């Protein structure tokens, strides 16, 4: 398991991402948004690496406001569910 955390999103560093994912079995993208970065990751991850999105926008139960940020146990659950 490893992490690739871009410091900036523009310019995107496709070669660095390809190198970072060269030995990966799969690539999971965690973003606290609607998934704007996942397409870039899919395009530039090492060839043949499956990519999944495990982030999202936290919404309160009422659906009218943002909820609490996802905590570590929730992120872990999403990683394990994607396996």
Helices and strands as residue ranges (DSSP letters): H 14-20, E 26-29, H 38-44, E 50-53, H 72-82
